[in-house]
Amino acid sequence: MDDQALTRLLHDREVKPNGIRDVFDLADALLDRSSVQQALARLDRPTLAVLAAASAGTLDDIDDPTQRLQRLHGLALLDAEPEAPATAPLVYDSVNEQLDSWPSLGLPSRDDLISGSAPAALESVSTTDRRFIDRAAADHAFGATTAVAELLAALELQPARELHRGGMSLPDAKRLAASAGVELDAVPAVRRIAENAQLAQLAGGLWSAAPLAAEWADRATAARWTHLASAWLDRLPPELREVLVERLHAVWGEGFADYVDWFFPAGGDRMRERVSEHLADAERLGITASGAPSTAGMHLLRGEPAEAEAAMAELFPGEVEKVYLQHDLTIVSPGPLAPAIDARLRRIADVESRSLASSYRVTRQSLTRALGGGETAESLRRFLASISLTGIPQPLDYLIGETSSRYGALRVGAIDPSAATPGTADASARSYVRSDDTGLLGTVAVDQELSAIALEPVGPHRLISRFPVEVVLWSLHDARYPVVAEDAEGRTIEIERPRTRQPAPEPTDPVAALLTRLRDTRTVEPEETGQAWIARQLEQAVKARTIVDVTVTLPNGSEAVYRVEPTGLAGGRVRGRDAKADIERTLPLSHISAVTPLP
């Protein structure tokens, strides 16, 4: 088995690297009965039927078992003897023993696995029902896509803290629920959908928007949905996808749960929870509605994402490019805005509500934010006039003019310590705040909200701080002062706020480290490997208190076979009771050439 196949095996079998020192430990871990049961619990009934037939020697009765045999081999549940035909694979003893115990655990026997019949067929969906299903699915899909977009926007502004015991902190969860427009208990599901689509990430104990989120937000709503739905499909276990594809025209209700229990006979609560989570996400994303696949969902499951997107786009509300500007400084969109317009409007105004008819509110702070991002009074008026169905109301026009005239009343710049006169205040400062408005500067100097940046007056028109210019700039901005940054020549410059979005952390795979360690153990001399295998067999015999035949090379070169029950292994020697002579023997490991378990 090459490293790629071995990596897949260890991931699929969920092998824990702790305690595995060499390939013998790995073999023990894979053949452990509890590990075998865990692997069997994830197998579907047709694959289990092939395993049962291989165990019973009746593979000839199974139609085309090759693919399922390959999967079983990949899970290290069986192997093929080199000299045997492909139809006579060897099922490992621990697997056979576990299958033997199934009836006592309330699980199907080998015969039941091979010949058991499926539950009754599921209820089919009529053409009339399909129309209602598609409408409901479109509502779900639009709502979920919108909720994910708003959650990502909220994470972009402020990351959310993950608790050590798991789960998001309650204040952050409430904030995200309000932003996404969902109930508090729906936040984990929306976050999970975003994470599965690689749009949200957890790093350093904080949930934040992933780098892909910005590009995703620029897409049309239907394209956003396709990305989320495709991510759901990618995470769907292949065997479950096969079940769903075979039942595209049926209702996935309680009858489907019964079928899943039959199809995964040893899956238990874990499989039910996995299936329940997948189906709940499918319902939220509009892949299903009321437990039945939508037309878009059917296309998706068939591997037709373009057709799925087209089917959903037909039912989504059309995007608009015009809004109503109100006298109370609100902006109302009569439908979902085109992504480019929505993105620019968010830089100018704050989102108040998000639905089919979204609303935004323009404030002095939001306009200051826009001006700081490169907008001017003229560009703001021009953009708003181009999207308005009602012109620009006088209160909004006045606020734009007033805010732009005050914008830059405070100017923040960096101080070069090397250029400062030694012994002066500037020599220990890193930034300054200046203004021609002495009253405004005096207000800033005594503002308790700004005490953290330790502003110190050095004249009627100047304050200094020991903190960097970006810290001072954004502290003043957050305190709602009309502030801009400038360079050494007094030209206005833009300094971005440190982004909350972090690059996705490099995944650390403990399996890769384990394989490296195992690979290193394989570089030892063959003789050492053989001695290790002999020692391992004797250790197992000591633990199991079993009798083995030990072949010992004598000084004259001949060999002697002792049938012993090993009782201890230490100091390069094995002690044990000779089953034939009924005496205690101590044999040097270096002289033992073979250990053979009794049949």
C-alpha positions as CSV (number, residue, x, y, z in Angstrom):
1,M,0.0,0.0,0.0
2,D,1.5,3.3,-1.1
3,D,1.6,6.4,1.2
4,Q,-1.4,8.0,-0.5
5,A,-3.5,4.9,0.0
6,L,-2.2,4.6,3.6
7,T,-3.1,8.2,4.3
8,R,-6.6,7.7,3.1
9,L,-6.9,4.5,5.2
10,L,-5.8,6.2,8.4
11,H,-8.2,9.0,7.8
12,D,-11.1,6.8,6.9
13,R,-10.4,4.5,9.9
14,E,-9.9,7.5,12.2
15,V,-6.7,6.1,13.6
16,K,-5.3,8.1,16.5
17,P,-1.5,8.5,16.1
18,N,-0.9,8.5,19.9
19,G,0.7,5.3,21.1
20,I,1.7,4.1,17.6
21,R,5.4,3.6,17.5
22,D,5.9,1.3,14.5
23,V,4.0,-0.6,11.8
24,F,3.2,-3.4,14.3
25,D,1.4,-0.9,16.6
26,L,-0.5,0.3,13.5
27,A,-1.5,-3.2,12.6
28,D,-2.7,-3.8,16.1
29,A,-4.7,-0.6,16.0
30,L,-6.4,-1.5,12.7
31,L,-7.2,-5.1,13.8
32,D,-8.5,-4.0,17.2
33,R,-12.2,-5.2,17.5
34,S,-13.5,-1.7,18.5
35,S,-11.7,-0.1,15.6
36,V,-13.1,-2.8,13.2
37,Q,-16.6,-2.1,14.5
38,Q,-16.2,1.6,14.0
39,A,-15.2,0.9,10.4
40,L,-18.1,-1.5,9.8
41,A,-20.5,1.1,11.3
42,R,-19.8,3.5,8.4
43,L,-20.4,0.9,5.7
44,D,-23.6,0.7,3.7
45,R,-25.5,-2.6,3.4
46,P,-24.4,-3.6,-0.1
47,T,-20.7,-3.2,0.9
48,L,-21.4,-5.2,4.1
49,A,-23.1,-7.9,2.0
50,V,-19.9,-8.2,-0.1
51,L,-17.8,-8.5,3.1
52,A,-20.2,-11.1,4.5
53,A,-20.1,-13.1,1.2
54,A,-16.3,-12.9,1.2
55,S,-16.3,-14.2,4.7
56,A,-18.7,-17.0,3.9
57,G,-17.0,-17.9,0.6
58,T,-20.1,-17.1,-1.5
59,L,-18.9,-14.1,-3.5
60,D,-20.0,-15.9,-6.7
61,D,-23.6,-15.0,-5.6
62,I,-22.8,-11.3,-5.6
63,D,-23.2,-9.3,-8.9
64,D,-20.0,-7.3,-9.7
65,P,-18.4,-7.0,-6.3
66,T,-15.1,-5.6,-7.5
67,Q,-15.6,-2.0,-6.6
68,R,-16.9,-2.7,-3.1
69,L,-14.0,-5.3,-2.6
70,Q,-11.6,-2.5,-3.5
71,R,-13.2,-0.3,-0.9
72,L,-13.0,-3.0,1.8
73,H,-9.4,-3.6,0.9
74,G,-8.7,0.2,1.2
75,L,-10.2,0.1,4.7
76,A,-7.9,-2.8,5.7
77,L,-10.9,-5.1,6.4
78,L,-9.8,-7.8,4.0
79,D,-6.9,-8.7,1.7
80,A,-6.4,-11.0,-1.2
81,E,-3.9,-13.9,-1.0
82,P,-1.3,-13.6,-3.8
83,E,-1.9,-17.1,-5.1
84,A,-5.7,-16.9,-4.8
85,P,-8.1,-15.7,-7.5
86,A,-9.5,-12.2,-7.1
87,T,-12.9,-13.7,-6.1
88,A,-11.4,-15.3,-3.0
89,P,-10.2,-12.5,-0.7
90,L,-9.0,-13.1,2.8
91,V,-11.2,-11.5,5.5
92,Y,-9.1,-10.8,8.6
93,D,-9.8,-12.8,11.7
94,S,-10.8,-9.8,13.8
95,V,-13.3,-8.8,11.2
96,N,-14.8,-12.3,11.1
97,E,-15.0,-12.3,14.8
98,Q,-16.8,-9.0,14.9
99,L,-19.3,-10.1,12.3
100,D,-19.9,-13.2,14.3
101,S,-20.9,-11.1,17.3
102,W,-23.4,-8.9,15.4
103,P,-26.6,-10.9,16.1
104,S,-25.8,-10.7,19.9
105,L,-25.6,-6.9,19.4
106,G,-29.0,-6.8,17.7
107,L,-27.3,-6.3,14.3
108,P,-27.9,-8.4,11.1
109,S,-26.2,-11.7,10.6
110,R,-24.2,-12.6,7.5
111,D,-27.3,-14.2,5.9
112,D,-29.4,-11.1,6.7
113,L,-26.8,-8.8,5.2
114,I,-26.7,-10.8,2.0
115,S,-30.4,-11.5,1.5
116,G,-32.3,-8.9,3.6
117,S,-34.9,-6.9,1.8
118,A,-35.2,-3.1,1.9
119,P,-38.1,-1.3,3.6
120,A,-41.1,-0.2,1.7
121,A,-40.7,2.3,-1.1
122,L,-40.8,6.0,-0.3
123,E,-43.7,8.2,-1.2
124,S,-43.3,9.8,-4.6
125,V,-43.7,13.5,-5.4
126,S,-46.5,14.6,-7.8
127,T,-46.1,17.2,-10.5
128,T,-48.4,19.6,-8.5
129,D,-46.4,19.1,-5.4
130,R,-43.2,19.8,-7.3
131,R,-44.3,23.4,-8.1
132,F,-44.9,24.1,-4.4
133,I,-41.7,22.4,-3.4
134,D,-39.7,24.5,-5.8
135,R,-41.2,27.7,-4.6
136,A,-40.6,26.9,-0.9
137,A,-37.0,25.7,-1.8
138,A,-36.3,29.0,-3.5
139,D,-37.4,30.9,-0.4
140,H,-35.1,28.8,1.7
141,A,-32.2,29.1,-0.7
142,F,-32.5,32.9,-0.9
143,G,-32.8,33.2,2.8
144,A,-29.8,31.0,3.5
145,T,-27.6,32.8,0.9
146,T,-28.6,36.2,2.4
147,A,-27.9,35.0,5.9
148,V,-24.5,33.7,5.0
149,A,-23.6,37.0,3.2
150,E,-24.7,39.0,6.3
151,L,-22.9,36.7,8.7
152,L,-19.7,37.1,6.7
153,A,-20.1,40.9,6.6
154,A,-20.4,40.9,10.4
155,L,-17.4,38.7,10.8
156,E,-15.5,41.1,8.4
157,L,-16.1,44.0,10.8
158,Q,-15.5,42.0,14.0
159,P,-14.5,38.4,14.4
160,A,-16.4,36.1,16.7
161,R,-14.8,34.3,19.7
162,E,-14.8,30.5,19.9
163,L,-15.1,29.1,23.4
164,H,-12.5,26.5,24.6
165,R,-15.3,24.0,25.3
166,G,-16.6,24.5,21.7
167,G,-19.2,26.8,20.3
168,M,-19.3,30.5,19.8
169,S,-19.5,33.0,22.7
170,L,-23.1,34.1,23.5
171,P,-22.6,37.8,22.8
172,D,-21.0,37.1,19.4
173,A,-23.7,34.6,18.6
174,K,-26.4,37.2,19.4
175,R,-24.6,39.8,17.3
176,L,-24.3,37.5,14.3
177,A,-28.0,36.4,14.7
178,A,-29.1,40.0,14.5
179,S,-26.8,40.7,11.5
180,A,-27.9,37.5,9.6
181,G,-31.5,37.9,10.4
182,V,-31.9,34.4,11.9
183,E,-32.8,33.0,15.3
184,L,-30.0,32.5,17.8
185,D,-30.1,28.7,17.5
186,A,-29.7,28.9,13.7
187,V,-26.3,30.7,13.9
188,P,-24.3,27.4,14.2
189,A,-26.0,26.1,11.1
190,V,-25.4,29.3,9.1
191,R,-21.7,29.4,10.3
192,R,-21.3,25.7,9.4
193,I,-22.6,26.3,5.8
194,A,-20.2,29.2,5.5
195,E,-17.3,27.2,6.8
196,N,-18.0,24.2,4.6
197,A,-17.9,26.5,1.6
198,Q,-14.5,27.9,2.8
199,L,-16.0,31.3,3.4
200,A,-15.5,31.4,7.1
201,Q,-12.6,30.1,9.1
202,L,-11.4,29.5,12.7
203,A,-7.9,30.7,13.5
204,G,-6.5,31.7,16.8
205,G,-9.8,31.1,18.6
206,L,-11.6,33.6,16.4
207,W,-14.1,33.1,13.6
208,S,-13.5,35.4,10.7
209,A,-14.3,35.8,7.0
210,A,-12.0,33.7,4.8
211,P,-10.1,35.3,1.8
212,L,-12.6,33.7,-0.6
213,A,-15.5,35.6,1.0
214,A,-14.8,38.9,-0.8
215,E,-14.9,37.2,-4.3
216,W,-18.0,35.2,-3.4
217,A,-19.8,38.4,-2.3
218,D,-19.3,39.9,-5.7
219,R,-21.3,37.1,-7.4
220,A,-25.0,37.2,-8.3
221,T,-27.3,35.6,-5.7
222,A,-27.9,32.5,-7.7
223,A,-24.1,32.0,-8.2
224,R,-23.6,32.5,-4.5
225,W,-26.2,29.8,-3.8
226,T,-24.5,27.4,-6.2
227,H,-21.3,27.7,-4.4
228,L,-22.9,26.9,-1.0
229,A,-24.9,24.0,-2.4
230,S,-21.9,22.5,-4.2
231,A,-20.0,22.7,-1.0
232,W,-22.8,20.8,0.7
233,L,-22.6,18.1,-2.0
234,D,-18.8,17.8,-1.8
235,R,-19.1,17.0,1.9
236,L,-21.8,14.4,1.4
237,P,-20.5,10.9,2.0
238,P,-20.4,9.0,-1.3
239,E,-22.6,6.2,-0.1
240,L,-25.3,8.6,1.2
241,R,-25.2,10.5,-2.1
242,E,-25.8,7.3,-3.9
243,V,-28.9,6.7,-1.7
244,L,-30.2,10.2,-2.4
245,V,-29.7,10.0,-6.1
246,E,-31.7,6.8,-6.3
247,R,-34.6,8.6,-4.5
248,L,-34.7,12.0,-6.3
249,H,-38.5,11.7,-6.9
250,A,-39.4,10.6,-3.3
251,V,-40.1,12.4,-0.1
252,W,-37.2,12.2,2.4
253,G,-39.3,12.0,5.5
254,E,-39.6,9.4,8.3
255,G,-39.6,6.7,5.7
256,F,-36.2,7.8,4.6
257,A,-34.9,7.7,8.2
258,D,-36.1,4.0,8.4
259,Y,-34.3,3.4,5.1
260,V,-31.1,4.9,6.4
261,D,-31.2,2.7,9.5
262,W,-31.6,-0.3,7.1
263,F,-29.0,0.9,4.7
264,F,-26.4,1.6,7.4
265,P,-27.3,-1.2,9.8
266,A,-24.5,-0.5,12.3
267,G,-24.5,3.2,11.9
268,G,-26.4,3.9,15.1
269,D,-26.8,7.4,16.5
270,R,-23.6,8.7,14.9
271,M,-24.9,7.9,11.4
272,R,-28.3,9.2,12.2
273,E,-26.8,12.5,13.4
274,R,-24.7,12.8,10.3
275,V,-27.6,12.2,8.0
276,S,-29.8,14.5,10.0
277,E,-27.3,17.3,9.8
278,H,-26.8,16.8,6.0
279,L,-30.6,16.8,5.5
280,A,-31.1,19.8,7.7
281,D,-28.5,21.8,5.7
282,A,-30.2,20.6,2.5
283,E,-33.5,21.9,3.7
284,R,-32.0,25.3,4.7
285,L,-30.2,25.6,1.4
286,G,-33.3,24.8,-0.7
287,I,-31.9,21.6,-2.0
288,T,-35.0,20.1,-0.5
289,A,-38.3,21.5,0.8
290,S,-40.5,19.7,3.2
291,G,-38.2,16.7,2.8
292,A,-38.5,16.4,-1.0
293,P,-35.8,17.3,-3.5
294,S,-36.4,20.5,-5.4
295,T,-35.8,20.7,-9.1
296,A,-32.5,22.6,-8.5
297,G,-31.6,20.0,-5.8
298,M,-32.2,17.1,-8.3
299,H,-29.9,18.8,-10.8
300,L,-27.2,19.3,-8.1
301,L,-27.3,15.6,-7.0
302,R,-27.0,14.5,-10.6
303,G,-23.8,16.5,-10.9
304,E,-25.4,19.3,-13.0
305,P,-24.5,22.6,-11.1
306,A,-25.1,24.9,-14.0
307,E,-28.6,23.5,-14.5
308,A,-29.2,23.7,-10.7
309,E,-28.2,27.4,-10.7
310,A,-30.5,28.2,-13.7
311,A,-33.4,26.4,-12.1
312,M,-32.9,28.4,-8.8
313,A,-32.3,31.7,-10.6
314,E,-35.7,31.5,-12.3
315,L,-37.4,31.4,-8.9
316,F,-35.2,34.0,-7.1
317,P,-36.5,37.6,-7.0
318,G,-34.9,39.6,-9.7
319,E,-32.0,41.9,-8.7
320,V,-32.6,45.6,-8.9
321,E,-30.3,48.6,-9.5
322,K,-32.5,51.4,-8.2
323,V,-33.5,52.4,-4.7
324,Y,-35.6,54.9,-2.8
325,L,-33.8,57.7,-0.9
326,Q,-35.9,58.9,2.0
327,H,-36.0,62.2,3.8
328,D,-35.3,60.4,7.1
329,L,-31.8,59.4,5.7
330,T,-32.9,55.8,5.0
331,I,-32.4,54.0,1.7
332,V,-34.9,51.4,0.7
333,S,-34.2,48.8,-1.9
334,P,-37.4,47.3,-3.5
335,G,-35.6,44.0,-4.1
336,P,-32.2,42.4,-3.8
337,L,-29.6,44.8,-5.0
338,A,-27.0,43.9,-7.7
339,P,-23.8,42.9,-5.8
340,A,-21.7,45.8,-7.1
341,I,-24.3,48.4,-6.0
342,D,-24.9,46.7,-2.7
343,A,-21.1,46.7,-1.9
344,R,-20.7,50.4,-2.6
345,L,-23.8,51.3,-0.7
346,R,-22.5,49.5,2.3
347,R,-19.5,51.8,2.3
348,I,-21.8,54.8,2.4
349,A,-24.6,53.6,4.7
350,D,-25.2,51.1,7.4
351,V,-27.5,48.1,6.8
352,E,-30.6,48.3,9.0
353,S,-32.5,45.3,7.7
354,R,-31.8,42.7,5.0
355,S,-34.6,40.8,3.2
356,L,-36.3,41.1,-0.2
357,A,-36.7,44.8,0.6
358,S,-33.5,45.8,2.3
359,S,-33.0,49.2,4.1
360,Y,-29.9,51.2,4.8
361,R,-29.3,54.3,6.9
362,V,-26.9,57.2,6.1
363,T,-25.2,58.7,9.1
364,R,-22.4,61.2,9.6
365,Q,-20.1,58.4,10.6
366,S,-21.0,56.3,7.6
367,L,-20.3,59.2,5.3
368,T,-17.0,59.9,7.1
369,R,-16.1,56.2,6.5
370,A,-16.9,56.6,2.8
371,L,-14.8,59.8,2.5
372,G,-12.0,58.0,4.2
373,G,-12.3,55.3,1.6
374,G,-11.7,57.7,-1.2
375,E,-15.2,59.1,-1.9
376,T,-15.8,62.9,-2.3
377,A,-19.0,64.9,-1.9
378,E,-19.3,65.0,-5.7
379,S,-18.8,61.2,-6.2
380,L,-21.3,60.5,-3.4
381,R,-24.0,62.7,-5.0
382,R,-23.3,61.3,-8.4
383,F,-23.6,57.7,-7.3
384,L,-26.7,58.3,-5.2
385,A,-28.4,60.2,-8.0
386,S,-27.6,57.3,-10.4
387,I,-29.4,54.7,-8.3
388,S,-32.2,56.8,-6.8
389,L,-35.8,56.6,-8.0
390,T,-36.6,59.7,-6.0
391,G,-33.7,62.1,-6.4
392,I,-31.5,63.2,-3.5
393,P,-33.6,64.5,-0.6
394,Q,-32.5,67.8,0.9
395,P,-31.6,66.4,4.4
396,L,-29.3,63.9,2.7
397,D,-27.7,66.4,0.4
398,Y,-27.1,68.7,3.4
399,L,-25.5,66.0,5.5
400,I,-23.2,65.1,2.6
401,G,-22.1,68.7,2.3
402,E,-21.7,69.3,6.0
403,T,-19.8,66.0,6.6
404,S,-17.4,66.6,3.6
405,S,-16.7,70.2,4.7
406,R,-15.8,69.0,8.2
407,Y,-13.9,66.0,6.9
408,G,-10.2,66.3,7.6
409,A,-10.6,69.0,10.3
410,L,-8.3,66.7,12.3
411,R,-5.1,65.5,10.5
412,V,-3.0,62.7,11.8
413,G,0.6,62.0,10.7
414,A,3.7,60.1,11.6
415,I,6.6,61.5,13.5
416,D,10.1,60.6,12.5
417,P,12.1,60.2,15.7
418,S,15.4,60.6,13.9
419,A,14.4,64.1,12.7
420,A,13.1,65.2,16.1
421,T,15.2,67.4,18.4
422,P,16.7,65.4,21.3
423,G,15.0,66.2,24.6
424,T,11.8,67.5,23.0
425,A,8.4,65.8,23.3
426,D,8.6,64.8,19.6
427,A,11.7,62.7,20.3
428,S,9.6,60.1,22.2
429,A,6.4,60.4,20.1
430,R,5.4,58.4,17.0
431,S,2.4,60.3,15.7
432,Y,0.7,63.7,15.9
433,V,-2.8,65.2,15.5
434,R,-3.1,68.8,14.2
435,S,-6.0,71.1,13.4
436,D,-6.7,74.8,12.8
437,D,-9.8,74.4,14.9
438,T,-8.4,74.9,18.5
439,G,-11.8,74.2,20.0
440,L,-12.1,70.8,18.3
441,L,-8.5,69.9,19.2
442,G,-9.2,70.9,22.8
443,T,-12.2,68.6,22.9
444,V,-10.1,65.7,21.6
445,A,-7.4,66.3,24.2
446,V,-9.8,65.9,27.1
447,D,-12.0,63.1,25.6
448,Q,-11.9,60.2,28.0
449,E,-12.7,57.7,25.3
450,L,-9.3,58.5,23.8
451,S,-7.3,58.2,27.0
452,A,-5.8,54.9,25.8
453,I,-3.8,56.6,23.1
454,A,-2.3,59.2,25.5
455,L,-2.7,62.4,23.5
456,E,-0.4,65.2,24.8
457,P,-0.8,68.9,23.8
458,V,2.4,70.5,22.5
459,G,0.8,73.8,21.3
460,P,-2.6,75.2,20.5
461,H,-2.8,73.4,17.2
462,R,-1.0,70.1,17.9
463,L,-1.2,66.9,20.0
464,I,1.3,64.0,20.0
465,S,1.1,60.3,20.9
466,R,3.5,57.6,21.5
467,F,1.3,55.2,19.5
468,P,1.6,54.5,15.7
469,V,-0.3,56.7,13.3
470,E,-2.8,53.9,12.3
471,V,-3.8,53.4,16.0
472,V,-4.4,57.1,16.6
473,L,-6.2,57.5,13.2
474,W,-8.7,54.7,13.8
475,S,-9.2,55.5,17.5
476,L,-10.3,59.0,16.4
477,H,-12.4,57.6,13.6
478,D,-14.2,55.2,16.0
479,A,-14.8,58.1,18.3
480,R,-16.6,59.8,15.4
481,Y,-14.1,62.7,14.8
482,P,-13.6,64.1,11.3
483,V,-10.1,62.7,10.9
484,V,-7.8,61.9,7.9
485,A,-4.2,60.8,7.6
486,E,-1.5,62.9,5.9
487,D,2.0,62.3,4.7
488,A,5.1,64.5,5.5
489,E,4.1,67.0,2.8
490,G,0.6,67.3,4.2
491,R,-1.1,65.3,1.4
492,T,-4.1,63.2,2.4
493,I,-3.3,59.5,2.3
494,E,-5.4,56.4,3.0
495,I,-4.4,54.1,5.8
496,E,-6.4,50.9,5.9
497,R,-7.7,49.5,9.1
498,P,-6.0,46.2,9.9
499,R,-8.0,43.5,8.3
500,T,-9.8,41.0,10.5
501,R,-9.7,38.5,7.7
502,Q,-6.7,36.2,8.1
503,P,-5.2,33.8,5.6
504,A,-6.5,30.3,6.1
505,P,-4.2,28.5,8.6
506,E,-2.1,25.8,7.2
507,P,-3.7,22.5,8.2
508,T,-1.7,20.3,10.4
509,D,-2.2,16.6,9.7
510,P,-1.2,14.3,12.5
511,V,-1.5,11.4,10.1
512,A,1.2,12.9,7.9
513,A,3.5,13.1,10.9
514,L,2.7,9.5,11.8
515,L,3.5,8.3,8.3
516,T,6.8,10.1,8.4
517,R,7.6,8.3,11.7
518,L,6.6,4.9,10.3
519,R,8.6,5.5,7.2
520,D,11.7,6.2,9.3
521,T,11.2,2.9,11.1
522,R,11.2,1.1,7.7
523,T,14.7,2.3,7.0
524,V,16.3,0.0,9.6
525,E,18.1,-3.2,8.7
526,P,15.9,-6.1,7.7
527,E,17.4,-8.2,10.5
528,E,16.3,-5.6,13.0
529,T,12.8,-5.5,11.5
530,G,12.6,-9.4,11.8
531,Q,13.7,-9.3,15.4
532,A,11.1,-6.6,16.2
533,W,8.4,-8.8,14.6
534,I,9.4,-11.8,16.6
535,A,9.4,-9.7,19.8
536,R,6.0,-8.3,18.9
537,Q,4.5,-11.8,18.4
538,L,5.9,-12.9,21.8
539,E,4.5,-9.8,23.5
540,Q,1.1,-10.6,22.1
541,A,1.4,-14.2,23.3
542,V,2.3,-12.9,26.8
543,K,-0.8,-10.6,26.8
544,A,-3.2,-13.2,25.5
545,R,-1.6,-16.1,27.5
546,T,-1.5,-18.2,24.4
547,I,0.8,-21.1,23.5
548,V,3.1,-20.7,20.5
549,D,5.8,-22.7,18.7
550,V,9.2,-21.0,19.1
551,T,11.9,-22.0,16.6
552,V,15.4,-21.6,18.2
553,T,18.7,-21.8,16.3
554,L,21.2,-23.9,18.3
555,P,25.0,-23.3,18.5
556,N,25.6,-26.2,16.1
557,G,23.4,-24.5,13.5
558,S,20.5,-26.9,13.9
559,E,17.0,-25.7,14.9
560,A,14.8,-26.8,17.7
561,V,11.1,-26.1,18.2
562,Y,9.7,-25.5,21.7
563,R,6.0,-25.3,22.4
564,V,5.8,-22.7,25.1
565,E,3.4,-20.3,26.8
566,P,5.4,-17.1,27.1
567,T,5.1,-15.4,30.6
568,G,7.5,-12.5,30.3
569,L,9.8,-10.6,27.9
570,A,12.8,-8.6,29.2
571,G,16.5,-8.1,28.8
572,G,16.6,-9.7,25.4
573,R,15.1,-13.0,26.7
574,V,11.7,-14.6,26.8
575,R,10.5,-16.7,29.7
576,G,7.8,-19.3,29.4
577,R,6.4,-22.7,30.4
578,D,7.3,-25.5,28.1
579,A,3.9,-27.1,27.4
580,K,5.4,-30.5,26.6
581,A,8.2,-30.9,29.2
582,D,6.2,-28.8,31.8
583,I,9.3,-26.8,32.8
584,E,10.2,-23.1,32.8
585,R,12.4,-22.1,29.8
586,T,14.4,-18.9,29.2
587,L,15.3,-18.4,25.5
588,P,17.5,-15.6,24.1
589,L,15.6,-13.5,21.5
590,S,18.7,-13.3,19.3
591,H,18.5,-17.1,18.7
592,I,14.8,-17.2,17.9
593,S,14.2,-17.4,14.2
594,A,10.4,-17.9,14.1
595,V,7.3,-17.7,16.2
596,T,4.2,-19.6,15.0
597,P,0.8,-19.3,16.8
598,L,-1.0,-22.6,17.2
599,P,-4.0,-23.1,14.9
